[in-house]
Amino acid sequence: MLLFVGLGNPGPEHRYQRHNVGFMAIDVIARRCEFAPFRPRYRGQLAEGRIGADKVLALKPLTYMNDSGISVGEAARFHKIAPEKVFVFHDELDLAPGKIRVKLGGSSAGHNGLRSIDAHLGPDYWRVRIGIGHPGDRGRVLSWVLRDFSKADEEWLPATLDAMADAAPLLAAGRDADFMSRVALLTRPQRPKPERRATDAATEN
């Protein structure tokens, strides 16, 4: 059994904020993979389903970001899920918008949600880092992550979330490099087709 966790803050006022991209990713994965409806469990919202050969629990902690570890720890302990079977989807300031990186273990790098999970689960879980870009000034970070995605983000956000859902079976199978490659392929900008010259068209006719 695997535990997929999306990080974010509860409430409609936070729904479209950059800090909530983990919630967004889990919602799209659960919908695409036809999970059962979310229901209240472990101080969060929990849905159950299958991805490939694996049973997967999808969890959205409702404890607010800074206490995410309370919810994640309860779910992992109840179902006896080892940290290396936990995948946490979260926003990442140090990646360009739409870039995805997956890593087992590591530091929280100042992310309060990860810091809380570290305290309740230890550091040896998978981190699925979803790039949201950096405002360029440390003093603007809080307002940046707690601001809604912009109109410009619509160029990459839906496609990235859909690609992650499409590639989720690779992640569940432990093929993290293939997962990242698949997402990158699916979100690669399409090259414009070269215009046909009038002489080429005439030759064909």
PASEBA-1860 file (N, C-alpha, C; in nm, 3 decimals):
! residues 205
1> MLLFVGLG> 0.084/-0.120/0.000/0.000/0.000/0.000/0.087/0.125/0.000 ~ 0.045/0.224/-0.078/0.116/0.350/-0.087/0.030/0.464/-0.034 ~ 0.096/0.568/0.013/0.026/0.688/0.060/0.072/0.807/-0.023 ~ -0.020/0.864/-0.101/0.005/0.985/-0.177/-0.053/1.102/-0.098 ~ 0.030/1.200/-0.065/-0.012/1.314/0.016/0.004/1.443/-0.064 ~ -0.100/1.524/-0.066/-0.091/1.657/-0.126/-0.091/1.760/-0.016 ~ 0.001/1.856/-0.021/0.007/1.959/0.082/-0.064/2.086/0.037 ~ -0.128/2.150/0.134/-0.200/2.274/0.107/-0.269/2.322/0.233
9> NPGPEHRY> -0.349/2.425/0.219/-0.428/2.479/0.330/-0.575/2.464/0.298 ~ -0.658/2.429/0.399/-0.801/2.411/0.375/-0.873/2.545/0.360 ~ -0.990/2.540/0.301/-1.073/2.660/0.289/-1.073/2.716/0.148 ~ -1.188/2.768/0.104/-1.200/2.819/-0.034/-1.107/2.936/-0.063 ~ -1.070/3.012/0.040/-0.981/3.127/0.018/-0.840/3.085/-0.021 ~ -0.805/2.958/0.006/-0.671/2.909/-0.027/-0.669/2.820/-0.151 ~ -0.784/2.792/-0.206/-0.798/2.685/-0.306/-0.704/2.701/-0.425 ~ -0.687/2.822/-0.477/-0.608/2.842/-0.599/-0.471/2.903/-0.572
17> QRHNVGFM> -0.428/2.901/-0.448/-0.298/2.959/-0.415/-0.183/2.866/-0.454 ~ -0.067/2.924/-0.478/0.049/2.845/-0.518/0.085/2.740/-0.412 ~ 0.066/2.774/-0.286/0.097/2.683/-0.176/0.009/2.558/-0.180 ~ -0.100/2.563/-0.255/-0.196/2.453/-0.259/-0.180/2.364/-0.380 ~ -0.071/2.376/-0.453/-0.056/2.296/-0.573/-0.049/2.146/-0.541 ~ -0.007/2.111/-0.419/-0.008/1.970/-0.379/-0.150/1.916/-0.372 ~ -0.242/1.993/-0.313/-0.384/1.955/-0.312/-0.434/1.936/-0.455 ~ -0.399/2.031/-0.543/-0.445/2.025/-0.682/-0.397/1.898/-0.750
25> AIDVIARR> -0.270/1.863/-0.728/-0.214/1.743/-0.791/-0.287/1.618/-0.744 ~ -0.312/1.607/-0.615/-0.381/1.490/-0.561/-0.524/1.481/-0.614 ~ -0.592/1.595/-0.625/-0.728/1.594/-0.679/-0.731/1.541/-0.821 ~ -0.637/1.586/-0.905/-0.636/1.543/-1.044/-0.600/1.394/-1.054 ~ -0.502/1.349/-0.975/-0.464/1.208/-0.978/-0.582/1.121/-0.933 ~ -0.648/1.159/-0.824/-0.760/1.080/-0.773/-0.874/1.075/-0.875 ~ -0.899/1.186/-0.941/-1.006/1.189/-1.041/-0.970/1.105/-1.163 ~ -0.847/1.121/-1.213/-0.805/1.047/-1.332/-0.803/0.896/-1.307
33> CEFAPFRP> -0.759/0.857/-1.188/-0.747/0.715/-1.155/-0.874/0.658/-1.094 ~ -0.981/0.738/-1.093/-1.113/0.694/-1.049/-1.113/0.640/-0.906 ~ -1.052/0.716/-0.816/-1.055/0.680/-0.675/-1.198/0.696/-0.621 ~ -1.224/0.633/-0.508/-1.349/0.656/-0.437/-1.353/0.801/-0.390 ~ -1.471/0.855/-0.359/-1.480/0.995/-0.314/-1.400/1.019/-0.187 ~ -1.349/1.140/-0.172/-1.280/1.179/-0.049/-1.378/1.180/0.066 ~ -1.328/1.140/0.184/-1.409/1.142/0.305/-1.320/1.185/0.422 ~ -1.377/1.235/0.530/-1.295/1.280/0.643/-1.227/1.164/0.714
41> RYRGQLAE> -1.095/1.169/0.721/-1.017/1.071/0.796/-0.883/1.133/0.832 ~ -0.829/1.094/0.947/-0.694/1.133/0.988/-0.671/1.284/0.983 ~ -0.770/1.360/1.027/-0.763/1.506/1.028/-0.737/1.561/0.888 ~ -0.794/1.492/0.792/-0.780/1.535/0.654/-0.891/1.477/0.569 ~ -0.872/1.479/0.438/-0.962/1.416/0.343/-0.888/1.300/0.278 ~ -0.951/1.182/0.278/-0.886/1.060/0.231/-0.969/0.995/0.121 ~ -0.903/0.952/0.014/-0.967/0.875/-0.092/-0.884/0.750/-0.118 ~ -0.950/0.642/-0.157/-0.881/0.516/-0.182/-0.900/0.474/-0.327
49> GRIGADKV> -0.797/0.411/-0.381/-0.806/0.363/-0.518/-0.687/0.277/-0.552 ~ -0.671/0.250/-0.680/-0.558/0.171/-0.727/-0.487/0.247/-0.839 ~ -0.356/0.238/-0.838/-0.275/0.290/-0.947/-0.185/0.176/-0.991 ~ -0.210/0.126/-1.111/-0.138/0.007/-1.154/-0.171/-0.110/-1.063 ~ -0.070/-0.175/-1.012/-0.090/-0.291/-0.926/-0.102/-0.256/-0.779 ~ -0.091/-0.127/-0.746/-0.083/-0.087/-0.606/-0.212/-0.023/-0.555 ~ -0.248/-0.059/-0.432/-0.353/0.014/-0.363/-0.292/0.144/-0.311 ~ -0.361/0.254/-0.332/-0.309/0.385/-0.296/-0.411/0.461/-0.213
57> LALKPLTY> -0.365/0.521/-0.105/-0.444/0.615/-0.028/-0.401/0.756/-0.066 ~ -0.497/0.842/-0.099/-0.470/0.981/-0.133/-0.518/1.068/-0.017 ~ -0.428/1.146/0.039/-0.458/1.222/0.160/-0.431/1.370/0.139 ~ -0.528/1.453/0.181/-0.511/1.598/0.185/-0.528/1.642/0.330 ~ -0.419/1.667/0.402/-0.431/1.710/0.543/-0.507/1.842/0.554 ~ -0.596/1.850/0.652/-0.673/1.972/0.675/-0.628/2.042/0.804 ~ -0.506/2.017/0.843/-0.451/2.073/0.967/-0.383/2.207/0.946 ~ -0.389/2.257/0.822/-0.308/2.370/0.774/-0.166/2.322/0.755
65> MNDSGISV> -0.100/2.389/0.663/0.030/2.345/0.613/0.129/2.314/0.725 ~ 0.140/2.403/0.823/0.245/2.390/0.925/0.229/2.269/1.015 ~ 0.110/2.207/1.016/0.087/2.089/1.098/0.052/1.966/1.014 ~ 0.094/1.965/0.888/0.061/1.855/0.798/0.105/1.720/0.852 ~ 0.215/1.718/0.925/0.269/1.592/0.975/0.176/1.519/1.071 ~ 0.090/1.593/1.140/-0.004/1.527/1.231/-0.094/1.432/1.154 ~ -0.151/1.482/1.044/-0.241/1.402/0.962/-0.166/1.289/0.892 ~ -0.052/1.321/0.833/0.025/1.219/0.760/0.072/1.109/0.855
73> GEAARFHK> 0.120/1.148/0.972/0.166/1.049/1.069/0.055/0.956/1.114 ~ -0.064/1.010/1.138/-0.177/0.926/1.180/-0.212/0.824/1.073 ~ -0.221/0.869/0.949/-0.257/0.779/0.840/-0.151/0.671/0.819 ~ -0.024/0.710/0.821/0.084/0.613/0.799/0.090/0.510/0.911 ~ 0.073/0.554/1.035/0.080/0.460/1.147/-0.039/0.364/1.146 ~ -0.158/0.415/1.119/-0.277/0.330/1.122/-0.267/0.219/1.017 ~ -0.220/0.253/0.899/-0.212/0.156/0.790/-0.075/0.088/0.780 ~ 0.013/0.118/0.876/0.146/0.058/0.880/0.221/0.078/0.747
81> IAPEKVFV> 0.219/0.202/0.700/0.285/0.237/0.575/0.423/0.295/0.609 ~ 0.528/0.233/0.559/0.664/0.278/0.586/0.690/0.410/0.514 ~ 0.781/0.493/0.567/0.809/0.623/0.504/0.845/0.612/0.357 ~ 0.917/0.507/0.316/0.957/0.496/0.176/0.841/0.459/0.083 ~ 0.722/0.441/0.141/0.601/0.419/0.062/0.510/0.542/0.063 ~ 0.563/0.652/0.114/0.487/0.778/0.122/0.542/0.876/0.019 ~ 0.452/0.935/-0.061/0.490/1.033/-0.164/0.418/1.164/-0.132 ~ 0.495/1.269/-0.108/0.439/1.399/-0.069/0.454/1.497/-0.186
89> FHDELDLA> 0.342/1.547/-0.235/0.339/1.643/-0.345/0.331/1.784/-0.286 ~ 0.427/1.869/-0.324/0.430/2.002/-0.261/0.489/2.105/-0.356 ~ 0.463/2.232/-0.325/0.516/2.344/-0.402/0.665/2.359/-0.375 ~ 0.738/2.405/-0.478/0.882/2.422/-0.467/0.923/2.557/-0.528 ~ 0.971/2.646/-0.443/1.014/2.779/-0.487/1.137/2.774/-0.576 ~ 1.226/2.680/-0.553/1.354/2.677/-0.621/1.351/2.603/-0.754 ~ 1.232/2.574/-0.804/1.217/2.517/-0.938/1.134/2.612/-1.023 ~ 1.167/2.620/-1.151/1.089/2.703/-1.242/0.945/2.652/-1.250
97> PGKIRVKL> 0.850/2.738/-1.277/0.710/2.695/-1.284/0.691/2.577/-1.379 ~ 0.626/2.473/-1.328/0.597/2.355/-1.408/0.704/2.248/-1.408 ~ 0.822/2.276/-1.353/0.926/2.173/-1.346/0.897/2.078/-1.230 ~ 0.925/1.951/-1.250/0.897/1.847/-1.150/1.026/1.774/-1.116 ~ 1.049/1.757/-0.988/1.162/1.676/-0.943/1.113/1.583/-0.832 ~ 1.165/1.460/-0.832/1.127/1.360/-0.732/1.254/1.315/-0.661 ~ 1.245/1.307/-0.529/1.363/1.270/-0.450/1.319/1.194/-0.325 ~ 1.395/1.091/-0.290/1.371/1.018/-0.167/1.457/1.078/-0.056
105> GGSSAGHN> 1.393/1.124/0.050/1.463/1.182/0.162/1.513/1.322/0.133 ~ 1.591/1.375/0.226/1.644/1.510/0.211/1.597/1.601/0.323 ~ 1.629/1.727/0.310/1.590/1.825/0.412/1.460/1.892/0.373 ~ 1.402/1.964/0.467/1.277/2.036/0.440/1.302/2.162/0.359 ~ 1.425/2.211/0.356/1.463/2.331/0.279/1.371/2.449/0.311 ~ 1.332/2.460/0.437/1.251/2.574/0.478/1.102/2.559/0.454 ~ 1.059/2.446/0.398/0.916/2.424/0.371/0.850/2.374/0.500 ~ 0.756/2.452/0.553/0.698/2.419/0.683/0.617/2.289/0.682
113> GLRSIDAH> 0.554/2.259/0.568/0.480/2.134/0.559/0.573/2.014/0.568 ~ 0.684/2.019/0.498/0.781/1.910/0.504/0.845/1.902/0.642 ~ 0.872/2.017/0.702/0.931/2.017/0.835/0.840/1.944/0.935 ~ 0.710/1.966/0.923/0.615/1.900/1.013/0.612/1.749/0.986 ~ 0.615/1.709/0.860/0.614/1.567/0.827/0.743/1.501/0.877 ~ 0.855/1.569/0.861/0.982/1.516/0.913/0.970/1.484/1.062 ~ 0.903/1.573/1.136/0.891/1.556/1.281/0.806/1.436/1.319 ~ 0.710/1.401/1.234/0.618/1.292/1.268/0.650/1.161/1.196
121> LGPDYWRV> 0.725/1.169/1.086/0.749/1.050/1.004/0.896/1.022/0.984 ~ 0.981/1.122/1.011/1.121/1.110/0.973/1.139/1.164/0.832 ~ 1.263/1.174/0.783/1.289/1.237/0.654/1.287/1.143/0.534 ~ 1.271/1.012/0.556/1.296/0.916/0.448/1.170/0.881/0.368 ~ 1.098/0.984/0.322/0.982/0.965/0.235/1.012/1.035/0.102 ~ 0.928/1.009/0.003/0.947/1.067/-0.130/0.888/1.208/-0.135 ~ 0.962/1.299/-0.195/0.915/1.436/-0.215/0.896/1.459/-0.364 ~ 0.774/1.492/-0.403/0.743/1.526/-0.542/0.732/1.678/-0.548
129> RIGIGHPG> 0.838/1.741/-0.595/0.851/1.887/-0.591/0.793/1.947/-0.719 ~ 0.698/2.037/-0.701/0.629/2.100/-0.814/0.670/2.246/-0.819 ~ 0.743/2.283/-0.921/0.797/2.419/-0.929/0.690/2.526/-0.943 ~ 0.701/2.629/-0.860/0.611/2.744/-0.871/0.689/2.873/-0.897 ~ 0.822/2.860/-0.908/0.904/2.979/-0.929/0.926/3.057/-0.801 ~ 1.017/3.151/-0.808/1.055/3.233/-0.693/1.029/3.380/-0.725 ~ 0.978/3.458/-0.631/0.951/3.599/-0.659/1.076/3.684/-0.676 ~ 1.194/3.628/-0.641/1.318/3.701/-0.657/1.364/3.776/-0.535
137> DRGRVLSW> 1.281/3.782/-0.434/1.313/3.854/-0.311/1.260/3.773/-0.194 ~ 1.347/3.737/-0.100/1.305/3.654/0.013/1.192/3.719/0.092 ~ 1.190/3.852/0.094/1.086/3.922/0.167/0.948/3.908/0.106 ~ 0.942/3.862/-0.019/0.813/3.846/-0.088/0.766/3.702/-0.094 ~ 0.842/3.610/-0.036/0.810/3.468/-0.050/0.672/3.436/0.009 ~ 0.642/3.483/0.129/0.515/3.448/0.193/0.397/3.496/0.110 ~ 0.402/3.619/0.064/0.291/3.670/-0.016/0.282/3.597/-0.150 ~ 0.397/3.552/-0.202/0.400/3.479/-0.329/0.329/3.345/-0.318
145> VLRDFSKA> 0.364/3.267/-0.216/0.305/3.133/-0.205/0.158/3.138/-0.164 ~ 0.118/3.245/-0.095/-0.021/3.258/-0.050/-0.104/3.344/-0.146 ~ -0.054/3.361/-0.268/-0.127/3.434/-0.371/-0.179/3.334/-0.473 ~ -0.296/3.363/-0.531/-0.350/3.274/-0.633/-0.257/3.267/-0.754 ~ -0.260/3.153/-0.822/-0.188/3.142/-0.948/-0.238/3.251/-1.043 ~ -0.148/3.301/-1.124/-0.181/3.410/-1.215/-0.237/3.357/-1.346 ~ -0.284/3.450/-1.429/-0.334/3.414/-1.561/-0.224/3.346/-1.643 ~ -0.101/3.394/-1.630/0.010/3.336/-1.705/0.035/3.191/-1.666
153> DEEWLPAT> 0.005/3.155/-1.540/0.027/3.017/-1.495/-0.066/2.917/-1.564 ~ -0.174/2.968/-1.622/-0.266/2.878/-1.692/-0.201/2.815/-1.814 ~ -0.088/2.871/-1.859/-0.018/2.815/-1.973/0.052/2.683/-1.939 ~ 0.083/2.662/-1.810/0.155/2.539/-1.773/0.085/2.456/-1.667 ~ 0.007/2.517/-1.577/-0.045/2.445/-1.461/-0.137/2.330/-1.497 ~ -0.246/2.351/-1.574/-0.334/2.236/-1.604/-0.261/2.124/-1.676 ~ -0.173/2.159/-1.771/-0.100/2.056/-1.845/-0.007/1.977/-1.755 ~ 0.057/2.046/-1.660/0.148/1.977/-1.568/0.072/1.883/-1.476
161> LDAMADAA> -0.040/1.928/-1.422/-0.119/1.842/-1.334/-0.171/1.720/-1.409 ~ -0.219/1.740/-1.532/-0.267/1.628/-1.613/-0.154/1.530/-1.644 ~ -0.035/1.584/-1.673/0.079/1.498/-1.704/0.120/1.415/-1.583 ~ 0.115/1.474/-1.464/0.149/1.400/-1.343/0.050/1.287/-1.319 ~ -0.077/1.313/-1.346/-0.178/1.208/-1.330/-0.156/1.097/-1.433 ~ -0.122/1.135/-1.555/-0.095/1.037/-1.659/0.023/0.948/-1.622 ~ 0.126/1.009/-1.562/0.249/0.937/-1.529/0.246/0.872/-1.391 ~ 0.138/0.887/-1.316/0.131/0.836/-1.179/0.164/0.688/-1.167
169> PLLAAGRD> 0.124/0.601/-1.263/0.161/0.460/-1.249/0.311/0.437/-1.245 ~ 0.388/0.521/-1.313/0.534/0.508/-1.308/0.586/0.542/-1.169 ~ 0.530/0.646/-1.108/0.571/0.685/-0.974/0.535/0.575/-0.874 ~ 0.414/0.523/-0.884/0.371/0.417/-0.792/0.458/0.292/-0.806 ~ 0.510/0.268/-0.925/0.594/0.150/-0.949/0.738/0.172/-0.907 ~ 0.770/0.291/-0.853/0.905/0.319/-0.808/0.998/0.366/-0.918 ~ 0.941/0.401/-1.032/1.022/0.444/-1.147/1.022/0.598/-1.151 ~ 1.088/0.657/-1.054/1.082/0.802/-1.039/1.145/0.874/-1.158
177> ADFMSRVA> 1.255/0.823/-1.211/1.319/0.888/-1.326/1.227/0.883/-1.448 ~ 1.162/0.769/-1.468/1.069/0.757/-1.580/0.948/0.849/-1.561 ~ 0.903/0.863/-1.437/0.793/0.955/-1.407/0.830/1.097/-1.448 ~ 0.948/1.143/-1.408/0.991/1.278/-1.442/1.006/1.296/-1.593 ~ 1.060/1.195/-1.659/1.077/1.202/-1.804/0.943/1.208/-1.875 ~ 0.848/1.130/-1.827/0.715/1.128/-1.889/0.646/1.262/-1.873 ~ 0.653/1.320/-1.755/0.592/1.451/-1.733/0.658/1.555/-1.822 ~ 0.790/1.551/-1.831/0.861/1.648/-1.915/0.821/1.633/-2.061
185> LLTRPQRP> 0.806/1.509/-2.107/0.767/1.485/-2.246/0.627/1.537/-2.274 ~ 0.535/1.510/-2.183/0.396/1.549/-2.204/0.376/1.701/-2.196 ~ 0.465/1.770/-2.129/0.450/1.915/-2.113/0.546/1.993/-2.200 ~ 0.620/1.924/-2.286/0.715/1.992/-2.373/0.639/2.078/-2.474 ~ 0.679/2.204/-2.489/0.610/2.290/-2.586/0.618/2.231/-2.727 ~ 0.506/2.237/-2.798/0.504/2.187/-2.934/0.578/2.281/-3.028 ~ 0.664/2.225/-3.109/0.733/2.308/-3.207/0.638/2.342/-3.321 ~ 0.637/2.468/-3.362/0.550/2.504/-3.475/0.595/2.433/-3.601
193> KPERRATD> 0.497/2.387/-3.679/0.531/2.322/-3.804/0.581/2.426/-3.904 ~ 0.685/2.391/-3.981/0.734/2.487/-4.079/0.630/2.517/-4.184 ~ 0.624/2.643/-4.225/0.528/2.683/-4.327/0.568/2.622/-4.461 ~ 0.470/2.580/-4.536/0.496/2.525/-4.668/0.518/2.639/-4.766 ~ 0.622/2.624/-4.844/0.648/2.726/-4.945/0.555/2.707/-5.064 ~ 0.526/2.815/-5.129/0.435/2.809/-5.244/0.489/2.714/-5.350 ~ 0.623/2.713/-5.369/0.681/2.624/-5.472/0.662/2.478/-5.437 ~ 0.666/2.446/-5.302/0.644/2.307/-5.259/0.502/2.265/-5.289
201> AATEN> 0.405/2.353/-5.260/0.266/2.322/-5.286/0.241/2.302/-5.435 ~ 0.306/2.386/-5.515/0.288/2.375/-5.659/0.344/2.244/-5.712 ~ 0.458/2.202/-5.655/0.521/2.077/-5.698/0.431/1.959/-5.668 ~ 0.367/1.962/-5.548/0.279/1.852/-5.510/0.158/1.841/-5.602 ~ 0.114/1.957/-5.649/-0.003/1.958/-5.738/0.038/1.921/-5.881
END
